[in-house]
Amino acid sequence: MSEKNDSTGKQIFYSSETNETVIENGSNGKIQNKNTDNTANRHRILHTFCIFICILAMGWRNALIGPTLPDIRIIIDENLATASWIFTAKSLGGLLGAICGGFAYDRFNKIGVFVVIVIIMGISSAVAPWCYHLAAMLVVHGFHGVCAASFETAAIADIALVWKQKAGPYLQAMQFAFSVGAIISPLVAEPFLAKTITFPANFERFFKCFNVCASVFETHSEIY
């Protein structure tokens, strides 16, 4: 290790073994490894960015249920009241996921927990369009609710652990990423939804008159 004094009175040590630069401040004797701090900060930023991307995708997926519910109702061939149980299944899954996410984050490998949750959430989202029965659709959205709540719980705890006292802005940014995904999702899905057929306001009255006329015509046809 070689030593050098700069003009500010700091002693700079160059380590040939680790290729790191260590600066010792002459006034208080503190030693700071700048290269190590910069690397750790880059890792924290990259780690947080990956969480933001996952949160944005989760917001995208959550916001799809509302605008696509009429199409889901067509897929499972159920009325609107029955299809609305999808929201209940997702909410119940969210209650369970909030507990499971915190438990798994504390007990198991943190990166492994994130990877497993994202994989399960991706699979549940991918198979949803091929669920033609109500039970299968409820199971898929229930699993999505579990995974989404688990990921969000673990993500909040992880950001607080990584950034400590500076975590406030990053937690706000995480919620902003979720909102961005939720806003964009319906706009992207709109061209792929089933076309809506609209009728005039007096169509029901016209339809009743048409049925009456058809009945009268059928009666006269039977007489003659």
C-alpha positions as CSV (number, residue, x, y, z in Angstrom):
1,M,0.0,0.0,0.0
2,S,1.5,3.4,-1.0
3,E,0.7,6.7,0.7
4,K,0.3,10.2,-0.7
5,N,-0.7,13.6,0.8
6,D,-2.9,15.9,-1.2
7,S,-3.2,19.7,-1.0
8,T,-6.2,19.5,1.4
9,G,-4.3,17.7,4.1
10,K,-5.9,14.3,3.4
11,Q,-3.8,11.1,3.3
12,I,-4.6,8.9,0.3
13,F,-3.6,5.3,0.4
14,Y,-3.5,3.1,-2.8
15,S,-3.9,-0.6,-2.2
16,S,-2.3,-2.8,-4.9
17,E,-4.1,-5.9,-3.6
18,T,-7.7,-4.7,-3.8
19,N,-7.3,-1.8,-6.3
20,E,-9.3,0.4,-3.9
21,T,-8.7,3.9,-3.0
22,V,-8.9,4.7,0.8
23,I,-8.9,8.4,1.9
24,E,-8.1,9.3,5.4
25,N,-9.2,12.8,6.6
26,G,-6.4,14.4,8.6
27,S,-8.8,16.5,10.7
28,N,-10.9,13.7,12.3
29,G,-9.0,10.5,11.3
30,K,-12.1,9.0,9.6
31,I,-11.4,6.5,6.8
32,Q,-13.8,6.3,3.8
33,N,-13.6,3.9,1.0
34,K,-15.2,5.8,-1.8
35,N,-15.1,3.0,-4.4
36,T,-16.9,0.6,-2.1
37,D,-19.6,3.3,-1.3
38,N,-20.2,4.0,-4.9
39,T,-20.5,0.3,-5.8
40,A,-23.0,-0.3,-2.9
41,N,-25.0,2.8,-3.9
42,R,-25.2,1.6,-7.5
43,H,-26.4,-1.8,-6.3
44,R,-29.1,-0.2,-4.2
45,I,-30.3,1.9,-7.1
46,L,-30.4,-1.1,-9.5
47,H,-32.1,-3.2,-6.8
48,T,-34.8,-0.5,-6.3
49,F,-35.2,0.0,-10.0
50,C,-36.0,-3.7,-10.5
51,I,-38.6,-3.5,-7.7
52,F,-40.2,-0.4,-9.4
53,I,-40.5,-2.3,-12.7
54,C,-42.2,-5.2,-11.0
55,I,-44.5,-2.8,-9.1
56,L,-45.4,-1.1,-12.4
57,A,-46.2,-4.4,-14.0
58,M,-48.3,-5.4,-10.9
59,G,-50.3,-2.1,-11.2
60,W,-50.8,-2.9,-14.9
61,R,-52.1,-6.4,-14.1
62,N,-54.4,-5.2,-11.3
63,A,-56.0,-2.5,-13.4
64,L,-56.8,-5.0,-16.2
65,I,-59.6,-6.7,-14.3
66,G,-62.0,-3.8,-14.3
67,P,-62.1,-2.9,-18.0
68,T,-61.8,-6.5,-19.2
69,L,-64.6,-7.9,-16.9
70,P,-67.2,-7.8,-19.7
71,D,-64.9,-9.9,-21.9
72,I,-64.1,-12.2,-19.0
73,R,-67.8,-12.7,-18.5
74,I,-68.1,-13.8,-22.1
75,I,-65.2,-16.2,-21.7
76,I,-66.7,-17.9,-18.7
77,D,-70.3,-17.6,-20.0
78,E,-71.7,-16.2,-16.7
79,N,-73.8,-13.1,-15.9
80,L,-72.3,-10.0,-14.5
81,A,-73.3,-10.7,-10.9
82,T,-71.5,-14.1,-10.9
83,A,-68.5,-12.8,-12.7
84,S,-68.0,-10.1,-10.1
85,W,-66.9,-12.9,-7.7
86,I,-63.5,-12.5,-9.4
87,F,-63.0,-9.3,-7.4
88,T,-63.9,-11.1,-4.2
89,A,-61.4,-13.9,-4.9
90,K,-58.7,-11.4,-5.6
91,S,-59.4,-9.5,-2.4
92,L,-59.4,-12.6,-0.3
93,G,-56.1,-13.6,-1.9
94,G,-54.7,-10.2,-1.1
95,L,-55.6,-10.7,2.6
96,L,-53.7,-14.0,2.7
97,G,-50.8,-12.6,0.6
98,A,-50.1,-9.7,2.9
99,I,-49.5,-12.2,5.8
100,C,-47.5,-14.7,3.6
101,G,-45.4,-12.0,2.1
102,G,-44.2,-10.7,5.4
103,F,-43.5,-14.1,6.8
104,A,-41.6,-15.3,3.7
105,Y,-39.5,-12.2,3.6
106,D,-38.4,-12.6,7.2
107,R,-37.7,-16.3,7.1
108,F,-36.3,-17.1,3.6
109,N,-33.8,-15.7,1.1
110,K,-35.1,-12.2,0.2
111,I,-34.1,-12.3,-3.5
112,G,-35.5,-15.8,-3.8
113,V,-38.8,-14.7,-2.4
114,F,-39.1,-12.0,-5.0
115,V,-38.2,-14.3,-7.8
116,V,-40.7,-17.0,-6.8
117,I,-43.5,-14.5,-6.3
118,V,-42.9,-12.8,-9.7
119,I,-42.8,-16.2,-11.5
120,I,-46.1,-17.4,-9.9
121,M,-47.7,-14.0,-10.7
122,G,-46.6,-14.2,-14.3
123,I,-47.9,-17.7,-14.8
124,S,-51.3,-16.8,-13.2
125,S,-51.6,-13.8,-15.5
126,A,-50.6,-15.8,-18.6
127,V,-53.1,-18.6,-18.1
128,A,-56.1,-16.4,-17.2
129,P,-57.4,-16.0,-20.8
130,W,-57.6,-19.8,-21.2
131,C,-59.7,-20.3,-18.0
132,Y,-63.2,-21.0,-19.5
133,H,-64.8,-22.0,-16.2
134,L,-65.7,-19.7,-13.3
135,A,-63.9,-21.9,-10.8
136,A,-60.7,-21.8,-12.7
137,M,-60.9,-18.0,-13.2
138,L,-61.5,-17.6,-9.4
139,V,-58.5,-19.7,-8.6
140,V,-56.2,-17.8,-11.0
141,H,-57.3,-14.4,-9.7
142,G,-57.0,-15.6,-6.1
143,F,-53.4,-16.7,-6.8
144,H,-52.8,-13.3,-8.4
145,G,-54.2,-11.6,-5.3
146,V,-51.9,-13.6,-3.0
147,C,-48.8,-12.9,-5.1
148,A,-49.6,-9.2,-5.6
149,A,-50.1,-8.6,-1.9
150,S,-47.1,-10.7,-1.0
151,F,-44.8,-8.8,-3.4
152,E,-46.0,-5.4,-2.3
153,T,-45.5,-6.3,1.4
154,A,-42.0,-7.6,0.7
155,A,-41.1,-4.7,-1.5
156,I,-42.1,-2.1,1.1
157,A,-40.0,-3.9,3.8
158,D,-37.1,-4.3,1.3
159,I,-36.9,-0.7,0.4
160,A,-37.1,0.3,4.1
161,L,-34.3,-2.1,4.8
162,V,-32.1,-1.0,1.8
163,W,-32.5,2.8,2.2
164,K,-33.2,3.0,6.0
165,Q,-33.9,6.7,6.9
166,K,-33.8,7.7,3.3
167,A,-36.5,5.3,2.2
168,G,-39.4,7.9,2.2
169,P,-39.0,9.2,-1.4
170,Y,-38.4,5.7,-2.7
171,L,-41.6,4.4,-1.1
172,Q,-43.5,7.3,-2.7
173,A,-41.9,6.5,-6.0
174,M,-42.9,2.9,-5.7
175,Q,-46.6,3.9,-5.3
176,F,-46.2,6.3,-8.3
177,A,-44.9,3.4,-10.4
178,F,-48.0,1.3,-9.4
179,S,-50.2,4.2,-10.4
180,V,-48.5,4.7,-13.8
181,G,-49.1,1.0,-14.6
182,A,-52.7,1.2,-13.5
183,I,-53.3,4.3,-15.8
184,I,-51.6,2.9,-18.9
185,S,-53.1,-0.6,-18.7
186,P,-56.8,0.2,-19.7
187,L,-55.5,2.4,-22.5
188,V,-53.5,-0.4,-24.0
189,A,-56.2,-3.0,-23.5
190,E,-59.0,-0.9,-25.1
191,P,-58.3,-1.9,-28.7
192,F,-58.4,-5.6,-27.9
193,L,-61.7,-5.6,-26.0
194,A,-65.0,-6.8,-27.5
195,K,-66.9,-4.1,-29.4
196,T,-69.9,-2.6,-27.6
197,I,-73.2,-2.6,-29.4
198,T,-75.4,0.3,-28.4
199,F,-79.1,0.6,-28.9
200,P,-81.3,3.7,-28.9
201,A,-83.2,4.6,-25.7
202,N,-86.6,3.6,-27.1
203,F,-85.3,0.3,-28.4
204,E,-87.0,-1.7,-25.6
205,R,-90.4,-0.2,-26.4
206,F,-89.9,-0.9,-30.1
207,F,-88.9,-4.5,-29.3
208,K,-92.0,-5.1,-27.2
209,C,-94.2,-3.7,-30.0
210,F,-92.4,-6.0,-32.5
211,N,-93.1,-9.0,-30.2
212,V,-96.8,-8.1,-30.0
213,C,-97.1,-7.8,-33.8
214,A,-95.2,-11.1,-34.3
215,S,-97.6,-12.8,-31.9
216,V,-100.7,-11.4,-33.7
217,F,-99.3,-12.4,-37.1
218,E,-98.6,-15.9,-35.8
219,T,-102.2,-16.2,-34.4
220,H,-103.7,-15.1,-37.7
221,S,-101.5,-17.5,-39.6
222,E,-102.8,-20.4,-37.4
223,I,-106.4,-19.4,-38.0
224,Y,-106.1,-19.3,-41.7
